[in-house]
Amino acid sequence: MTTSTGGPGAIGTRTRNFSPWFRWMTRLAATVHEDPVAAQPDAALPGWREGRRRRLAELLGPEPAPVPPDLEVVESVGCDGYRRDKVVFDVEAVMSVPAYLLVPEGRTAPGSAVLAVHGHGPGKSVVCGLATTEAPDGDYAVQLVRRGHLVLAPDLRCFGERADWNPPDHYGCDTNLVHAVMDGANPIAQNLWDLRRCLDVLVEHPLVDPRRIGAAGLSYGGTMTLFLAAVDQRVAASVVSGYFSSWAESHKMPWNMCGSQVLYGMLGHLEHIDLGALVAPRPLLVETGREDLLFPLAAATESVHQLRRVYRTLGAPDRLVHAVFDGDHRWDGTEALPFLDRWLGVGPATGPVPPG
C-alpha cells in the first residue's frame, strides 16, 4: 500500500502498512486504561482519586517559579451594563498575560466571579463579544457579566495577543509543542499555570468573593476548565462545553488533537473521567452538542454516567449535570448560565458555597 490508501494492503506476499495514522489507531485500539473507575468498588473511590491526582501531577510535570503579578489596567471602556478593563499581569519572569476584566455595572461589594476561557480562534476577543463573526453565540463572558458576575477572560498562550506570527502552513499550537518538547515542557501545563495565576488575580480583587469563583470554557477552553477545576479547589463551580467525553474516542477523529491539547503519555494513564472525579463533589456541568463530531455525544454520555457514581458516593448527585443540546461543536449556555447562577449566586448577594 501507500500512505494515501489509509490502511494496510497486500504488498508482495504479505499484508503491510505504510500509514502512520493506521499504526496510531492500532496502538489506540490496544490501549487499556491503567486504573479505570469502573473497576473500583465505592469504598475504594477515595484512594483511587488520590492515585489519579498523583498521576495527573506526574504528567503535568514541575511548575515554574512564581512571580508577583504586578497587575496593570491599561484601558477601560464603558459597555452596555458593564465596564471592560484591559489588564496585564505577569505569570513568569519572561511571560505576561493580557486579559479583559468585565465588571458589572453598579458592583460595589465582593460577589461572584467567573474565569471565562476561550477556545481555538482569536482568543479572548471572541468570548468578550469583540469577534462575533467567529462564533455568534460564543460571547459567554458578556453573557455572564450581564447576569451579574464579574468576569476575567485571558488570552491563552498562542492565541490573541499572545499569538506569534507563523507562516500560513504552520499551526501555532503545533509549532509551540515542538519548542516545548525540546525544552521538556508541556503547553497544557503552561496554560494551566497561567489560569491558576488568573485565579490569584480574582481572589485578590476587592469586588470578588474568593469562595464564589467559577470557570467556564468551550472546546480548548473546556479542556483547560476541566484541568483547572481538577487541580485547583478555588474553582467552586465549572462548565465544560464541547470537550468532556474521552481522549481515546476523540483521538479517533483525524486532525482533532493539537499541540496545545495533549499530555505526553496520557493515553491509558489519564482520562476525562479521571479529571472529572477530581472536580467532584464541586458542581460541574458538561455541555454537549448532539452533532458534535469532535467530542461525540455517546462518549460524553458514557463518561458522565461513570462520573455520576463518584458524585453519588461523595453525597453530591445534584452537582453533576449533563446538558445536551441540538447543535454541533459550539457554546449553548441554556442550562450552563443558570447553573453558574445557582452555585455561585449572582452579584454581591450571598450564594451557596459548595464543599471542596
Protein Blocks (a to p, Z undefined) as FASTA:
>chain_A
ZZklopacdehjbccdfbfklmmmmmmmmpccfbdfklpcfklmmmmmmmmmmmmmmmno
padddddfkiacfbdcddehiacddddddfbfkbccdddddddehiabdcdddddddded
ebjmlmnopammlommlmmmlmmmmnopacdddddehiajllccddfkbcfklmmmmmmm
mnopafklmmmmmmmmmmmmmmmpmkbcfklcccddehjlmmmmmmmmmmmmklmbdcde
hkbgcfklmmmpghkbcfklccehkgopacfklmmmmmpmcdcdddddfklmklgfklmm
mmmmmmmmmmmmnopaklpccdddedddddeklmmmmmmmmmnogajbdcddddZZ
